[in-house]
Amino acid sequence: MEGEQKELPAKAPKAKGKGVIFLAAVIILLALLGFAATKLKGGSTIGGKDAVAFDLYVMSQCPYGVQAEQLVSKVVDNFEDRVNFNVEYIANKNNDGTFQSLHGVNEVEGDKYQLCVKAKYPEKFWAYLECQNKNYQDLKSTFESCAKEAGVDFSALKTCAEGEEANNLLTTSLEKAKSLNVAGSPTFYIAGKQYTGQRTETAIKRALCEATGNKPGKVCDDLPQDKEFTAYIMSDSRCTAEECQTTSLEQQLQGVFPKIKFERKDYTTDEGKEFYDKYQLKYLPAVLLAKEVKEAEGYSQVEKYLKETDDLLSLNIGASFDPTKEICDNDKDDTNNGQMDCADADCKGFLACREEGAKKLDLFIMSQCPYGIQALNAMEEVLDNFGKNINFSVHYIANEQADGTFQSLHGQGEVDENIRELCAMKYYPSTYMDYILCRNKNIQSDWTTCGAKFPKIKTCAEGDEGKGLLSGDIKLANELNIGASPTWMVNNRYTFNGIDAETVRKNFCQYNDVAGCDKTLSGQAAGATSSGSCN
């Protein structure tokens, strides 16, 4: 169920810096009313006049959308005469007629080229898409080569993609997504209703069989039945914080495994403590699955996040509540050591126990996270508004491995950029935002273009000094259990989420009465939400 949204990605059971990827798929087709179904080159189909609509909404450079498109090739041939498969795109149209997309201007161009192939060469669309998806992070570099590979006239394609025709195609596509309030990539609809079930080959086939009244025949008759199994949810009733709530988690597991059954355990009971000790648990909540899960359809989606623990499989969900430690806000001495709540050393990383600092704003990000980039860009206006009345700092979200290397959600490139930005902060404390804002225009580009005015970055970033800066910096996010980019913290204690200047101003001024609080800053465009994160 994981995907990317314009503002808020659909969350799956998660570990810090990771996600469980659930796949979905679809392919482009055109409906020719009144004609019999026709097989098209590349695995696409055109259904008959009574065919069911299957619409997939994606961002062309979204990895989850790409995975969805790759999976559909395993489904489409079975329903070629019964289903019209179609792809639409997710972005925003600005008041000046230009477009804005989560992954930048190259994604907008990618949308246009793909829509032009869809409109002019429908029989070539899947071949073109399949070629582009091999390097989806840099679609611009494959416009011509993939046209050649798919047998598309590039000259005609370029004329379409760079002209008013593509603008109209993209506008129409975005309006269709907007009419359904679609923001997540991938999102897909079957017969006019949003499909929220499992995103596996078998599950999609099952949904299409239901939508078509099992008309494809043998493919529907031969679908296997799913496996039932039990999931044990281990939590602690003393923990009332959001981190211990499992309702959303259980709903998402139900989406992956329709026949899952839940059995709950509570650490505060004798049975719960026995279960906790038997399976050598540490952090709660914990999810342990019966080994029958291996026979369930959704198993491949979570397999890499499972670890054998005695006779069960433990699912890594990034839990952080330690029931053996002091609970920091319940007015009790939980560990019986004479130190209660914030007085106990266990509560060092608890936000409510941190010393408050006036006029302070901290931002925790991953440097290549699109939402983190938007948050940093918003700070240009925030800093101009507050001037010396705000003490702003940037921190990074990553993990340090035992061998001294680092791991970050968007790979080594993100680790390297985190280090460079920290070096900029050290050696250029008054102008480092100039470097960051320059990089944010195209975070995947050669950094030296932006770094030319900041010569000390190179030596710092390429040596042990830069690694030391990152090692020290990420300790704060890890201590506070902050894993979502961006996360803001006001005055050392109060966290919030947002990606626009006005959201930042409101939250900062909630705890600080300073000059600048009386002004209204730029908010989100109409129809867009005000937050989003990479987890």
Buried (B, 14 or more C-beta within 10 A) or exposed (E): BBBBBBBBBBBBBBBBBBBBBBBBBBBBBBBBEEEEBBEBEBBBBBBBEEBBBBBBBBBBBBBBBBBBBBBBBBBBEBBBBBBBBBBBBBBBBEEEEEBBBBBBBBBBBBBBBBBBBBBBBBBBBBBBBBBBBEEBEEBBEBBBEBBEBBEBEBEEBBBBBBEEBBBEBBBEBBEBBBEBEBBBBBBBBBBEEEBEBBBBBBBBBBBBBEBBEBBBEEBBEEBEEBBBBBBBBBBBEBBEEEBBEBEEBBEBBBBBBBBBEEEEBBBEEEEBBEBBEEBEBEEBBBBBBBEBBBEBBBBEBBEEBBEEBEEBBBBBBBBBBBBEEBBBBEEEBBBEEEBBBBBBEBBEBBBEBBEEEEBBBBBBBBBBBBBBBBBBBBBBBBBEBBEEBBEBEBBBBBBBEEEEEBBBBBEEBBBBBBBBBBBBBBBBEEEBBBBBBBBBEBBBEEBEEBBEEBEEBBEBBBEEBBBEBBBEBBEBBBEBBBBBBBBBBBBBBBBBBBBBBBBBBBBBBEBBEBEBBEEEBEBBEEEBBBBBBBB
